[in-house]
């Protein structure tokens, strides 16, 4: 009986102690964070639309000099154009590891970026105004604009790209200006012409991948297509006159663009 009682006591003591296996003692490791399931590498095609505004200072320079011309003080008008711009783009990106992206892009868009400025009556070199109906007028309009640019970007988080961009710009620009000394156009110095200009552009933007194929972007660009100038002799009643009087016009062609875009990545 003593032995039986001792065995029962030991069984009761051990029954109150929980036993654990080696597997139960192991802690479960947290699941690793998922890797980014998107890459910027590949070709893309898309469209863009936005707003542009220009810096189109137009200089009126009397020739052979202000003292000889007398009736025209050197003057600058500011027909700073603005308006809608929209078109399409095509490009390619290559992503290095998970951070850096290099790419190239070309775009082409039509615009109604246009502006004009007038000054009437304008003054001579003494500051005295010319007669009633005298005026200076300047006008500039960008018909279309294209760029070919490199891009360099940084992807701080999956699907978000912050980039800078710059390269070659070209555009078709209408220019016109006139120095008119009175009613009826009896004495005028008109110019009116169109040029395809080249220059440079630079800017930056942010782009976000809303799916594995579609991205949206917001972008800013500065463009500079250089200056354009013409020298015009006097027209009296529409008939060209000879020396000595001319007006030399110099047109600035630069501006800014802000736009949004939508791309399909292949």
Secondary structure as UniProt FT lines:
FT   HELIX           2..15
FT   HELIX           22..25
FT   STRAND          42..55
FT   STRAND          57..63
FT   HELIX           66..69
FT   STRAND          75..78
FT   STRAND          82..96
FT   TURN            97..99
FT   STRAND          100..119
FT   TURN            125..126
FT   TURN            132..133
FT   STRAND          135..157
FT   TURN            158..159
FT   STRAND          160..180
FT   HELIX           183..185
FT   STRAND          187..188
FT   STRAND          191..209
FT   STRAND          214..233
FT   STRAND          235..236
FT   TURN            237..238
FT   STRAND          239..240
FT   TURN            243..244
FT   STRAND          246..265
//
